[in-house]
């Protein structure tokens, strides 16, 4: 019964929302039409003001060109005069189209037309008089004086038309602004009302039904998350495999080129070849880190312990790290204890120590000292990586093992934030412990304790 009433209210709310949307659409359409009409009026006002400005300029040019032609006899001034007169006539036609359709404006425009017509006739008379009798200076002066008088009558008419058009322009802009604000208010109110209706419908739904759906959603999410985890492992495994094949070719080719060129060219000229090798090794290391972290998060990180000589393992690892990073740092190996054989997963141990050493190199000054300490005890094997680098603040030490997190003082040092999370996952897989002792500007010591 509850579900029936819930559905009934949902349908009613749905129709209410449609009604609100229809009202908003109707109001918006009317409002848009008003804005469009005001925009057209604004356009006409601007056009009228521009035409009047251009008209006055052409009227001045016509008078100037007429005088130039009469006093100097320049054909070029005559052409300028004719072009200005034509432009004035065109402007009058445009004013008829764009001027505001009010009685006063139409009356002013009619007066302006009459005055312009009189002045143009005077100017034409002056030109013809000059062409017939160049010595009729007295009549020319009379025409000029009459033309100036008409111009003085035209100027206030133009000013009045401009003032009226500016007034209409301001009024149209204010109306447009009001229309836009009104539309905004309508849309906000309609949106708020729609949200109120939607929220009300949400709370009408039966709580037990919501809980049931929530539980089903959680179950589906867990299944989906497990599938995604498996797909991520498969994807990164495939990517790692596909990338490692060309990377191996690159590394092998670089090695062959180095062996061929080392006796033919100077050692300094091989630096780009070394860069290629280092970049390929770095990419290979990054792929290994990503795959390790993905498998660990999916609970599929392999753990295959076997009895190994830890001392020999550390010496070989140090050689790999120095070749891989081509570092100028001094890395010292220190050992304590008697028996250096322990039951450990070689691949996971390699990830642990490699990432710690590469971090020590990365965050230490060039030429700085780094120590790898091996302490073999009956109940555990302890590894320590000690550097004299930038250090880590106490506040940030709690977040070191979060993926992609990096300390604030790393500045421009390149890194991914994956190294320490991978170390933590590998140590946890050994059921071991990891701790850090660090001071900013002094150095950092990472201690890994793995039970034997």
C-alpha positions as CSV (number, residue, x, y, z in Angstrom):
1,X,0.0,0.0,0.0
2,X,2.8,2.4,0.9
3,X,4.5,1.7,-2.4
4,X,1.3,2.4,-4.2
5,X,0.9,5.9,-2.5
6,X,4.6,6.6,-3.2
7,X,4.2,5.9,-6.9
8,X,1.1,8.1,-6.9
9,X,3.0,11.0,-5.4
10,X,5.9,10.4,-7.7
11,X,3.6,10.7,-10.7
12,X,1.9,13.8,-9.3
13,X,5.3,15.4,-8.7
14,X,6.5,14.5,-12.2
15,X,3.5,16.3,-13.7
16,X,4.0,19.3,-11.4
17,X,7.6,19.5,-12.6
18,X,6.5,19.4,-16.2
19,X,4.0,22.1,-15.5
20,X,6.7,24.3,-13.9
21,X,9.0,23.7,-16.9
22,X,6.2,24.7,-19.3
23,X,5.5,27.9,-17.4
24,X,9.2,28.7,-17.3
25,X,9.5,28.1,-21.0
26,X,6.5,30.3,-21.8
27,X,7.8,33.1,-19.6
28,X,11.3,32.8,-21.0
29,X,9.9,32.9,-24.6
30,X,8.0,36.2,-23.9
31,X,11.0,37.6,-22.1
32,X,13.3,36.7,-24.9
33,X,11.0,38.4,-27.4
34,X,11.1,41.5,-25.3
35,X,14.9,41.4,-25.1
36,X,15.1,40.9,-28.9
37,X,12.7,43.9,-29.5
38,X,14.8,46.1,-27.2
39,X,18.0,45.0,-28.9
40,X,16.5,46.0,-32.3
41,X,15.6,49.4,-30.8
42,X,19.1,49.8,-29.4
43,X,20.5,48.9,-32.8
44,X,18.4,51.6,-34.5
45,X,19.4,54.2,-31.9
46,X,23.0,53.5,-32.5
47,X,22.6,53.5,-36.2
48,X,20.8,56.9,-36.0
49,X,23.6,58.4,-33.9
50,X,26.3,57.1,-36.2
51,X,24.4,58.4,-39.3
52,X,24.0,61.8,-37.8
53,X,27.7,62.0,-36.9
54,X,28.6,60.9,-40.4
55,X,26.1,63.3,-41.9
56,X,27.6,66.3,-40.1
57,X,31.1,65.3,-41.2
58,X,30.0,65.0,-44.8
59,X,28.2,68.3,-44.7
60,X,31.4,69.9,-43.5
61,X,33.4,68.2,-46.2
62,X,30.9,69.4,-48.9
63,X,31.3,73.0,-47.8
64,X,35.0,72.7,-47.6
65,X,35.3,71.1,-51.0
66,X,33.0,73.7,-52.5
67,X,35.2,76.5,-51.2
68,X,38.3,74.8,-52.5
69,X,36.8,74.4,-55.9
70,X,35.6,78.0,-56.1
71,X,38.8,79.6,-54.8
72,X,41.4,77.3,-56.3
73,X,39.5,75.7,-59.2
74,X,40.7,72.2,-58.1
75,X,38.9,69.4,-59.9
76,X,39.8,67.1,-57.0
77,X,37.8,69.4,-54.6
78,X,34.9,69.2,-57.1
79,X,35.0,65.4,-56.9
80,X,35.1,65.5,-53.1
81,X,32.2,67.8,-53.1
82,X,30.1,65.5,-55.3
83,X,31.0,62.5,-53.2
84,X,30.1,64.3,-49.9
85,X,26.7,65.4,-51.4
86,X,25.9,61.9,-52.4
87,X,26.8,60.6,-48.9
88,X,24.6,63.3,-47.3
89,X,21.6,62.2,-49.5
90,X,22.2,58.5,-48.6
91,X,22.4,59.5,-44.9
92,X,19.0,61.2,-45.1
93,X,17.5,58.1,-46.6
94,X,19.0,56.0,-43.8
95,X,17.7,58.4,-41.1
96,X,14.2,57.8,-42.5
97,X,14.6,54.1,-41.8
98,X,16.3,54.2,-38.4
99,X,15.2,57.3,-36.6
100,X,12.8,56.6,-33.7
101,X,9.2,56.5,-34.8
102,X,7.9,59.3,-32.6
103,X,6.0,62.5,-33.7
104,X,8.7,64.9,-32.5
105,X,11.5,63.0,-34.1
106,X,9.6,62.8,-37.4
107,X,9.0,66.6,-37.2
108,X,12.6,67.3,-36.5
109,X,13.7,65.0,-39.4
110,X,11.3,66.8,-41.8
111,X,12.8,70.2,-40.8
112,X,16.3,68.8,-41.2
113,X,15.4,67.5,-44.7
114,X,14.1,70.9,-45.7
115,X,17.1,72.8,-44.4
116,X,19.5,70.3,-46.1
117,X,17.6,70.6,-49.3
118,X,17.9,74.4,-49.2
119,X,21.6,74.2,-48.4
120,X,22.3,71.7,-51.2
121,X,20.5,73.9,-53.7
122,X,22.7,76.9,-52.6
123,X,25.8,74.8,-52.9
124,X,24.8,73.7,-56.4
125,X,24.0,77.2,-57.3
126,X,27.4,78.3,-56.2
127,X,29.1,75.6,-58.3
128,X,27.1,76.5,-61.4
129,X,27.8,80.2,-60.9
130,X,31.5,79.6,-60.6
131,X,31.5,77.5,-63.8
132,X,29.6,80.3,-65.7
133,X,31.2,83.4,-64.2
134,X,34.3,83.0,-62.1
135,X,34.4,86.8,-61.3
136,X,30.9,86.9,-59.6
137,X,32.5,87.1,-56.1
138,X,29.8,89.2,-54.6
139,X,27.1,86.7,-55.3
140,X,29.4,83.9,-54.1
141,X,29.8,85.7,-50.8
142,X,26.1,86.1,-50.5
143,X,25.6,82.4,-51.2
144,X,28.2,81.4,-48.6
145,X,26.6,83.7,-46.0
146,X,23.2,82.2,-46.6
147,X,24.7,78.7,-46.5
148,X,26.3,79.4,-43.1
149,X,23.0,80.6,-41.7
150,X,21.3,77.4,-42.8
151,X,24.1,75.4,-41.3
152,X,23.6,77.2,-38.0
153,X,19.9,76.2,-38.1
154,X,20.8,72.6,-39.0
155,X,23.3,72.1,-36.1
156,X,20.7,72.5,-33.2
157,X,18.2,70.2,-35.1
158,X,20.9,67.5,-35.3
159,X,21.7,68.0,-31.6
160,X,18.0,67.7,-30.7
161,X,17.6,64.5,-32.7
162,X,20.8,63.1,-31.1
163,X,19.6,63.9,-27.6
164,X,16.3,62.3,-28.2
165,X,17.9,59.2,-29.6
166,X,20.3,58.9,-26.7
167,X,17.3,59.2,-24.4
168,X,15.6,56.3,-26.2
169,X,18.8,54.3,-26.2
170,X,19.2,54.6,-22.4
171,X,15.5,53.7,-22.0
172,X,15.9,50.6,-24.2
173,X,19.1,49.5,-22.4
174,X,17.3,49.8,-19.0
175,X,14.4,47.8,-20.3
176,X,16.7,45.1,-21.6
177,X,18.5,44.9,-18.2
178,X,15.2,44.7,-16.4
179,X,14.1,41.9,-18.7
180,X,17.3,39.9,-18.2
181,X,16.9,40.3,-14.4
182,X,13.3,39.2,-14.6
183,X,14.2,36.1,-16.6
184,X,17.0,35.2,-14.1
185,X,14.6,35.6,-11.2
186,X,12.0,33.4,-13.0
187,X,14.5,30.7,-13.7
188,X,15.9,30.7,-10.2
189,X,12.4,30.5,-8.6
190,X,11.4,27.7,-11.0
191,X,14.6,25.8,-10.2
192,X,14.1,26.2,-6.5
193,X,10.5,25.1,-6.7
194,X,11.5,22.0,-8.8
195,X,14.2,21.1,-6.3
196,X,11.6,21.4,-3.5
197,X,9.3,19.1,-5.3
198,X,12.0,16.6,-6.1
199,X,13.3,16.6,-2.5
200,X,9.7,16.1,-1.2
201,X,9.2,13.1,-3.6
202,X,12.5,11.6,-2.4
203,X,11.4,11.7,1.3
204,X,8.0,10.2,0.4
205,X,9.6,6.9,-0.7
206,X,9.4,4.2,1.8
207,X,12.5,3.9,4.0
208,X,12.6,0.2,4.1
209,X,12.5,0.0,0.3
210,X,15.4,2.5,0.1
211,X,17.4,0.4,2.6
212,X,16.7,-2.7,0.6
213,X,17.9,-1.0,-2.6
214,X,20.9,0.3,-0.8
215,X,21.9,-3.1,0.4
216,X,21.5,-4.5,-3.1
217,X,23.6,-1.6,-4.5
218,X,26.3,-2.3,-2.0
219,X,26.4,-6.0,-2.9
220,X,26.6,-5.1,-6.6
221,X,29.3,-2.5,-5.9
222,X,31.4,-5.1,-4.0
223,X,31.1,-7.6,-6.9
224,X,31.9,-4.8,-9.4
225,X,34.8,-3.6,-7.3
226,X,36.3,-7.1,-7.2
227,X,35.9,-7.4,-11.0
228,X,37.5,-4.0,-11.5
229,X,40.4,-5.0,-9.3
230,X,40.9,-8.2,-11.3
231,X,40.6,-6.3,-14.6
232,X,43.1,-3.7,-13.3
233,X,45.6,-6.5,-12.5
234,X,45.0,-8.1,-15.9
235,X,45.3,-4.7,-17.7
236,X,48.5,-3.6,-16.0
237,X,50.0,-7.1,-16.4
238,X,49.3,-6.9,-20.2
239,X,50.6,-3.3,-20.3
240,X,53.7,-4.3,-18.4
241,X,54.3,-7.2,-20.7
242,X,53.7,-5.2,-23.9
243,X,56.0,-2.3,-22.7
244,X,58.8,-4.5,-21.4
245,X,59.4,-6.1,-24.7
246,X,60.2,-2.9,-26.6
247,X,62.0,-1.6,-23.5
248,X,64.2,-4.7,-23.5
249,X,65.0,-4.1,-27.1
250,X,65.9,-0.5,-26.4
251,X,68.2,-1.4,-23.5
252,X,69.8,-4.2,-25.5
253,X,70.3,-1.9,-28.5
254,X,71.8,0.8,-26.3
255,X,74.2,-1.7,-24.8
256,X,75.3,-3.0,-28.2
257,X,75.7,0.6,-29.5
258,X,77.7,1.5,-26.4
259,X,80.0,-1.5,-26.9
260,X,80.5,-0.5,-30.6
261,X,81.0,3.2,-30.1
262,X,83.0,3.3,-26.9
263,X,86.3,2.8,-28.7
264,X,85.3,5.1,-31.6
265,X,84.0,8.2,-29.9
266,X,84.8,10.2,-26.8
267,X,83.0,9.1,-23.6
268,X,81.3,12.5,-23.3
269,X,79.6,12.0,-26.7
270,X,77.8,8.9,-25.4
271,X,75.8,10.9,-22.8
272,X,72.6,10.8,-24.9
273,X,72.9,7.0,-25.2
274,X,73.2,6.8,-21.4
275,X,70.1,9.0,-21.1
276,X,68.2,6.6,-23.2
277,X,69.4,3.7,-21.1
278,X,68.5,5.5,-17.9
279,X,65.0,6.5,-19.1
280,X,64.3,3.0,-20.3
281,X,65.3,1.6,-17.0
282,X,63.3,4.2,-15.2
283,X,60.2,3.3,-17.2
284,X,60.7,-0.4,-16.6
285,X,61.0,0.3,-12.8
286,X,57.9,2.5,-12.9
287,X,55.9,-0.3,-14.7
288,X,57.1,-2.8,-12.0
289,X,56.0,-0.4,-9.3
290,X,52.5,0.2,-10.8
291,X,52.0,-3.6,-11.3
292,X,53.1,-4.4,-7.8
293,X,50.9,-1.8,-6.2
294,X,47.9,-2.9,-8.3
295,X,48.3,-6.5,-7.4
296,X,48.7,-5.6,-3.7
297,X,45.5,-3.5,-3.7
298,X,43.7,-6.4,-5.4
299,X,45.1,-8.9,-2.8
300,X,47.0,-10.8,-5.5
301,X,50.6,-9.9,-4.6
302,X,52.6,-13.1,-4.9
303,X,54.7,-14.1,-1.9
304,X,57.2,-16.9,-2.5
305,X,59.9,-16.9,0.2
306,X,63.0,-18.9,-0.3
307,X,66.4,-19.2,1.5
308,X,68.8,-16.5,0.1
309,X,72.2,-15.1,1.0
310,X,71.1,-11.6,2.0
311,X,74.6,-10.1,2.0
312,X,75.2,-11.2,-1.7
313,X,71.7,-10.0,-2.5
314,X,72.4,-6.5,-1.1
315,X,75.8,-6.2,-2.9
316,X,74.2,-7.1,-6.2
317,X,71.3,-4.7,-5.6
318,X,73.7,-1.8,-4.9
319,X,75.5,-2.5,-8.1
320,X,72.1,-2.5,-10.0
321,X,71.0,0.8,-8.3
322,X,74.3,2.6,-9.1
323,X,74.1,1.5,-12.8
324,X,70.4,2.3,-13.0
325,X,70.6,5.8,-11.5
326,X,74.1,6.7,-12.7
327,X,74.4,8.5,-9.3
328,X,77.3,10.5,-8.0
329,X,76.3,9.7,-4.4
330,X,78.5,7.5,-2.3
331,X,76.6,4.4,-1.2
332,X,78.2,2.4,1.6
333,X,77.1,-1.0,2.6
334,X,77.5,-1.9,6.3
335,X,76.7,-5.4,7.8
336,X,76.2,-6.6,11.4
337,X,75.8,-10.2,12.5
338,X,77.0,-13.6,11.6
339,X,74.5,-15.6,9.6
340,X,73.3,-13.7,6.5
341,X,70.9,-16.4,5.2
342,X,67.2,-15.8,5.5
343,X,63.9,-17.0,4.2
344,X,62.7,-14.0,2.1
345,X,60.8,-13.3,-1.2
346,X,63.6,-12.1,-3.5
347,X,61.3,-10.0,-5.8
348,X,59.5,-8.2,-3.0
349,X,62.8,-7.6,-1.1
350,X,64.3,-6.1,-4.3
351,X,61.3,-3.7,-4.6
352,X,61.6,-2.7,-0.9
353,X,65.3,-1.9,-1.0
354,X,65.4,-0.4,-4.5
355,X,62.6,2.1,-3.8
356,X,64.2,3.1,-0.5
357,X,67.6,3.6,-2.1
358,X,66.3,5.5,-5.1
359,X,64.4,7.8,-2.8
360,X,67.5,8.4,-0.7
361,X,69.4,9.3,-3.9
362,X,66.6,11.4,-5.2
363,X,66.2,13.5,-2.1
364,X,69.9,13.9,-1.2
365,X,72.4,16.5,-2.4
366,X,74.7,15.3,-5.3
367,X,77.8,13.6,-3.8
368,X,76.0,13.0,-0.4
369,X,76.5,9.8,1.6
370,X,73.9,7.1,1.7
371,X,74.2,3.9,3.8
372,X,72.6,0.5,3.4
373,X,72.8,-1.3,6.8
374,X,72.2,-5.1,7.1
375,X,71.7,-6.4,10.6
376,X,71.2,-10.2,10.8
377,X,69.6,-11.3,14.0
378,X,68.3,-14.7,15.0
379,X,64.7,-13.7,15.2
380,X,64.7,-11.1,12.3
381,X,66.6,-9.5,9.4
382,X,66.8,-5.7,9.7
383,X,67.6,-3.4,6.8
384,X,68.3,0.3,7.2
385,X,68.6,3.0,4.5
386,X,70.2,6.2,5.8
387,X,70.6,9.4,3.9
388,X,71.6,13.0,4.7
389,X,68.9,14.5,2.5
390,X,66.1,17.1,2.8
391,X,64.2,15.1,5.5
392,X,60.5,14.7,6.3
393,X,58.5,16.8,8.8
394,X,56.8,14.9,11.7
395,X,53.4,16.1,10.5
396,X,53.9,14.4,7.1
397,X,55.4,11.2,8.3
398,X,51.9,9.8,9.0
399,X,50.9,10.0,5.3
400,X,54.1,8.7,3.7
401,X,52.5,5.4,2.7
402,X,49.5,6.8,1.0
403,X,49.6,6.3,-2.8
404,X,50.7,9.4,-4.8
405,X,51.3,11.5,-1.6
406,X,54.4,13.6,-1.6
407,X,55.9,15.9,1.1
408,X,55.6,19.6,0.7
409,X,59.4,20.2,0.7
410,X,60.1,18.1,-2.4
411,X,59.9,21.3,-4.5
412,X,60.7,20.6,-8.1
413,X,62.1,17.0,-7.6
414,X,60.4,14.6,-10.0
415,X,58.5,11.7,-8.5
416,X,55.3,9.7,-8.6
417,X,54.5,9.1,-4.9
418,X,54.4,5.3,-5.5
419,X,57.7,4.1,-4.0
420,X,56.9,4.1,-0.3
421,X,53.3,2.7,-0.7
422,X,54.9,-0.2,-2.6
423,X,57.5,-0.7,0.1
424,X,54.8,-0.8,2.8
425,X,52.8,-3.4,0.8
426,X,55.8,-5.6,0.3
427,X,56.8,-5.3,4.0
428,X,53.3,-6.2,5.1
429,X,53.4,-9.2,2.8
430,X,56.4,-10.4,4.7
431,X,54.5,-9.7,7.9
432,X,57.2,-7.2,8.8
433,X,57.4,-3.7,10.1
434,X,58.7,-0.4,8.7
435,X,59.5,2.8,10.6
436,X,61.0,6.2,9.8
437,X,63.2,8.6,11.7
438,X,63.7,11.9,10.0
439,X,64.5,15.5,10.6
440,X,64.1,18.3,8.0
441,X,67.4,19.4,6.6
442,X,69.3,16.6,8.5
443,X,68.4,13.3,6.9
444,X,66.1,10.3,7.0
445,X,66.5,6.7,8.2
446,X,64.0,4.0,7.1
447,X,64.1,0.7,9.1
448,X,62.6,-2.5,7.8
449,X,62.3,-5.4,10.1
450,X,61.3,-8.8,8.6
451,X,60.9,-11.8,10.9
452,X,62.8,-15.0,10.0
